């Protein structure tokens, strides 16, 4: 790793295994990164930080987050994230009893089956 390039903390994991799996997924795709606090003895707040180069943020986000999101109804990966305004709109409908369900979990719109999840 070139120490002159800026690194950022991409995600904080609650255990070393999850963080290590994420790091290996990135390394398989040729993305460098490293973990810190993986041997922390703090039992109350265990945290392992995954550090990456800032230039790799978009690729890492796609590998570790976007590629894993699938519609629970049709299994499709063709989705779009809801805007903050849309989330607020769903919350208001729920509070006014105009919509059933729990809108706090609706963050995506499936473009295949047209459902929200």
Residue frames relative to the residue before (quaternion, step in Angstrom):
aa qw qx qy qz dx dy dz
X 1.0000 0.0000 0.0000 0.0000 0.00 0.00 0.00
X 0.3766 -0.7121 0.5491 0.2227 3.54 -0.94 0.88
X 0.3647 -0.7774 0.4730 0.1976 3.58 -0.51 1.18
X 0.5979 0.5812 -0.3753 0.4048 3.62 1.19 -0.23
X 0.6330 0.5225 -0.3432 0.4565 3.61 1.20 -0.32
X 0.5199 -0.6590 0.4543 0.2984 3.55 -1.11 0.73
X 0.1364 -0.7633 0.6264 0.0804 3.55 -0.98 0.92
X 0.1530 -0.7721 0.6118 0.0783 3.53 -1.21 0.60
X 0.4652 -0.6122 0.5410 0.3407 3.54 -1.28 0.30
X 0.2738 -0.7828 0.5387 0.1483 3.57 -0.53 1.17
X 0.7980 -0.1090 0.1162 0.5812 3.58 0.88 -0.91
X 0.2715 -0.7212 0.6113 0.1801 3.53 -1.25 0.57
X 0.1910 -0.7948 0.5726 0.0630 3.56 -0.70 1.16
X 0.4739 -0.6852 0.4801 0.2746 3.55 -1.18 0.56
X 0.7990 0.1265 -0.1193 0.5756 3.59 1.21 -0.09
X 0.6396 -0.5796 0.3706 0.3430 3.52 -1.24 0.60
X 0.6178 0.5710 -0.3526 0.4099 3.59 1.00 -0.74
X 0.6627 0.5033 -0.3037 0.4639 3.60 0.85 -0.97
X 0.6721 0.5025 -0.2904 0.4598 3.55 0.92 -0.96
X 0.6573 0.5137 -0.3097 0.4563 3.58 0.96 -0.84
X 0.6280 0.5219 -0.3309 0.4730 3.60 1.01 -0.79
X 0.6507 0.5116 -0.3159 0.4638 3.60 0.93 -0.87
X 0.6558 0.5127 -0.3141 0.4566 3.58 0.93 -0.88
X 0.6506 0.5040 -0.3180 0.4708 3.61 0.97 -0.82
X 0.6089 0.5459 -0.3548 0.4531 3.63 1.01 -0.75
X 0.6693 0.4896 -0.2973 0.4732 3.58 0.98 -0.84
X 0.6587 0.5218 -0.3122 0.4431 3.57 0.92 -0.90
X 0.5998 0.5573 -0.3551 0.4512 3.59 1.09 -0.69
X 0.7240 0.3999 -0.2307 0.5126 3.59 1.10 -0.71
X 0.5943 -0.6254 0.3447 0.3700 3.58 1.25 0.33
X 0.5225 0.6144 -0.4224 0.4137 3.59 1.20 0.41
X 0.3215 -0.7556 0.5434 0.1748 3.55 -0.83 1.03
X 0.1501 0.7590 -0.6249 0.1043 3.53 -1.18 0.65
X 0.1348 -0.7792 0.6013 0.1148 3.54 -1.29 -0.01
X 0.3883 -0.7078 0.5497 0.2146 3.55 -1.31 0.43
X 0.0954 -0.7610 0.6354 0.0893 3.55 -1.21 0.56
X 0.8054 0.2572 -0.2405 0.4769 3.53 -1.27 0.62
X 0.3464 0.7715 -0.4885 0.2149 3.60 1.13 0.40
X 0.7296 0.3547 -0.2363 0.5349 3.57 1.20 -0.31
X 0.2278 0.8097 -0.5077 0.1863 3.55 1.16 0.58
X 0.3129 -0.7575 0.5485 0.1653 3.55 -0.98 0.88
X 0.4585 0.6823 -0.4468 0.3530 3.59 1.28 0.09
X 0.2363 -0.8137 0.5198 0.1088 3.58 -0.31 1.25
X 0.6549 0.5354 -0.3140 0.4310 3.57 1.17 -0.52
X 0.7942 0.0946 -0.0427 0.5987 3.57 1.03 -0.72
X 0.0114 0.8054 -0.5923 0.0198 3.58 0.33 1.17
X 0.1471 0.7905 -0.5848 0.1067 3.55 -0.78 0.94
X 0.1073 -0.7587 0.6415 0.0353 3.50 -1.07 0.89
X 0.2297 -0.7993 0.5464 0.0986 3.54 -0.67 1.15
X 0.2415 -0.7373 0.6161 0.1359 3.54 -1.03 0.93
X 0.1273 -0.7983 0.5879 0.0288 3.57 -0.59 1.21
X 0.0141 -0.7776 0.6283 -0.0185 3.55 -1.07 0.84
X 0.5641 -0.5331 0.4738 0.4160 3.56 -1.30 0.12
X 0.5536 -0.6317 0.4267 0.3352 3.57 -0.97 0.84
X 0.6121 0.5685 -0.3519 0.4223 3.61 1.08 -0.64
X 0.6978 0.4734 -0.2605 0.4703 3.60 1.20 -0.53
X 0.3446 0.7913 -0.4683 0.1892 3.60 1.26 -0.06
X 0.6917 0.4864 -0.2993 0.4420 3.62 0.73 -0.99
X 0.6604 0.4967 -0.3092 0.4707 3.60 0.96 -0.84
X 0.6553 0.5071 -0.3104 0.4659 3.59 0.95 -0.87
X 0.6352 0.5288 -0.3272 0.4581 3.58 0.96 -0.84
X 0.6580 0.5050 -0.3099 0.4648 3.58 0.95 -0.84
X 0.6930 0.4871 -0.2785 0.4527 3.60 0.88 -0.93
X 0.7947 0.3549 -0.1714 0.4616 3.57 0.75 -1.05
X 0.7725 0.3122 -0.1787 0.5233 3.61 1.10 -0.51
X 0.7734 0.4152 -0.2350 0.4174 3.57 0.33 -1.25
X 0.6886 0.4945 -0.2998 0.4375 3.60 0.85 -0.87
X 0.6689 0.5088 -0.2961 0.4539 3.59 1.20 -0.39
X 0.6021 0.5753 -0.3569 0.4232 3.60 1.23 -0.32
X 0.0521 0.7786 -0.6211 0.0722 3.56 -0.77 1.11
X 0.5463 -0.5918 0.4771 0.3516 3.55 -1.15 0.61
X 0.3982 -0.7338 0.4936 0.2435 3.61 -0.75 0.98
X 0.6506 0.5324 -0.3148 0.4406 3.59 1.22 -0.35
X 0.8279 0.1462 -0.0605 0.5381 3.61 0.84 -0.93
X 0.4851 -0.6880 0.4198 0.3394 3.59 1.26 -0.15
X 0.4524 0.7181 -0.4297 0.3083 3.59 1.28 0.06
X 0.3129 -0.7385 0.5687 0.1824 3.52 -1.22 0.59
X 0.5238 0.6134 -0.4067 0.4290 3.57 1.31 0.22
X 0.2720 0.7690 -0.5151 0.2634 3.58 0.13 1.33
X 0.1729 -0.7427 0.6239 0.1712 3.51 -1.34 0.11
X 0.4979 -0.6503 0.4895 0.2992 3.53 -1.09 0.76
X 0.4461 -0.6788 0.5136 0.2765 3.55 -1.06 0.77
X 0.4855 -0.6496 0.4989 0.3057 3.53 -1.10 0.67
X 0.6550 -0.5020 0.3839 0.4142 3.56 -1.25 0.35
X 0.6226 0.5408 -0.3424 0.4503 3.59 1.04 -0.76
X 0.6623 0.5129 -0.3047 0.4533 3.58 0.92 -0.91
X 0.6279 0.5262 -0.3308 0.4684 3.60 1.03 -0.77
X 0.6437 0.5138 -0.3128 0.4731 3.58 1.01 -0.84
X 0.6232 0.5479 -0.3228 0.4552 3.57 1.01 -0.85
X 0.6711 0.4850 -0.2968 0.4757 3.60 0.89 -0.92
X 0.6341 0.5284 -0.3297 0.4582 3.60 1.01 -0.77
X 0.6485 0.5101 -0.3167 0.4679 3.59 1.00 -0.81
X 0.6391 0.5165 -0.3292 0.4651 3.59 0.95 -0.82
X 0.6474 0.5179 -0.3182 0.4597 3.56 0.98 -0.82
X 0.6660 0.5009 -0.3035 0.4621 3.58 0.94 -0.88
X 0.7117 0.4332 -0.2505 0.4931 3.59 1.08 -0.69
X 0.4389 -0.7214 0.4212 0.3310 3.58 1.35 0.12
X 0.4395 0.6827 -0.4718 0.3436 3.59 1.07 0.67
X 0.7559 0.2395 -0.1421 0.5925 3.55 1.29 -0.12
X 0.3015 -0.7489 0.5555 0.1993 3.56 -0.89 0.85
X 0.6592 0.5153 -0.3775 0.3967 3.56 -1.22 0.44
X 0.5140 -0.6250 0.5017 0.3057 3.49 -1.38 0.01
X 0.2416 -0.8218 0.5011 0.1230 3.57 -0.20 1.26
X 0.5131 0.6587 -0.4285 0.3452 3.61 1.17 -0.27
X 0.7069 0.4415 -0.2660 0.4844 3.57 1.16 -0.45
X 0.5696 0.5870 -0.3904 0.4226 3.60 1.22 -0.10
X 0.0969 0.8180 -0.5545 0.1186 3.52 -0.25 1.28
X 0.7745 0.2831 -0.1340 0.5496 3.57 1.27 -0.34
X 0.2396 -0.7316 0.6203 0.1502 3.52 -1.29 0.52
X 0.3112 -0.7497 0.5556 0.1801 3.58 -0.68 1.12
X 0.3089 -0.7717 0.5322 0.1607 3.56 -0.74 1.07
X 0.5832 0.5660 -0.3747 0.4463 3.60 1.28 -0.10
X 0.8235 0.1856 -0.0762 0.5306 3.59 0.68 -1.09
X 0.4317 -0.7450 0.4204 0.2860 3.61 1.34 0.07
X 0.5146 0.6184 -0.4379 0.4011 3.61 1.10 0.62
X 0.4080 -0.6902 0.5468 0.2413 3.53 -1.30 0.44
X 0.0401 0.7908 -0.6101 0.0295 3.54 -1.08 0.73
